Amino acid sequence: MSKRRTLVSANWKMNGSLDSIRQLVRAISQGMTQETEPEVIICPPSVYISELAEILKKTDIGLGAQNVSHLECGAHTGEVAPTMLKDFACKYVIVGHSERRMFYSENDSRIAEKFVAVQANGMIPILCVGELLEERESDCTKEVISRQLDAVIELAGIMAFKEAIIAYEPVWAIGTGKTAIPEQAQEIHEFIRSRLARHDHEIADGIRILYGGSVKADNAKQLFELADIDGGLIGGASLVADDFLTICHSAR
Ligand code: 13P
């Protein structure tokens, strides 16, 4: 099996102020030690991207965005184009987060378009997939995840996954304090990898699959130790510097 470097990403969602994000990012960067750390990135609200780009350029922490338009430019009030994120050296862009799917009606095909737009602009998509509670309870988890993955594979092609990250985020575990038990998470991560392997074994083996959903300082290590979990996408716990640092350190 190829060696995949652990990635820990903060998703701050719609939280913080200019003051609080400055303090938070300073505390996080000061708490990082060298070499042994996993790759760490922060995805702030988009208005703070330029501020963070300035601060992070003196650190080893990378910058990501939480969302992007699938379009290049034009009359789309309120949207942010991929080229604009690139202007600020964003390396990663989250696409298909469940909150975008649920509250902003983003469907599989729109998410696939965003995935393609991110790559077309030289950035790396973090494609989120995951099932609702009722889908898990009716035993449809794998079906839902296959559908979400297939939409992107169909549009972008399997080779596009060479430069992509996948995040498995069971919707029932996001912000609820209910983490998938490690066996449940590992089972789905393994399933995602096997689904990609149907198309290309090397891509499946090399891709990093993050887990997201109530990852905390006290459960991260257990999750990151599992064979197919290559890091985490951290919401609530990434807003507290000490908690986020503990999570980063547990991914050594
Ligand atoms: P929580 O860690 O707050 O559950 O959020 C997970 C998430 O949605 C990260 O993208």
Residues whose N, C-alpha, C, O or C-beta is under 5 A from the ligand:
A	BS01	13P	N11 A173 I174 G175 T176 G212 G213 S214 V215 L233 I234 G235 G236 A237
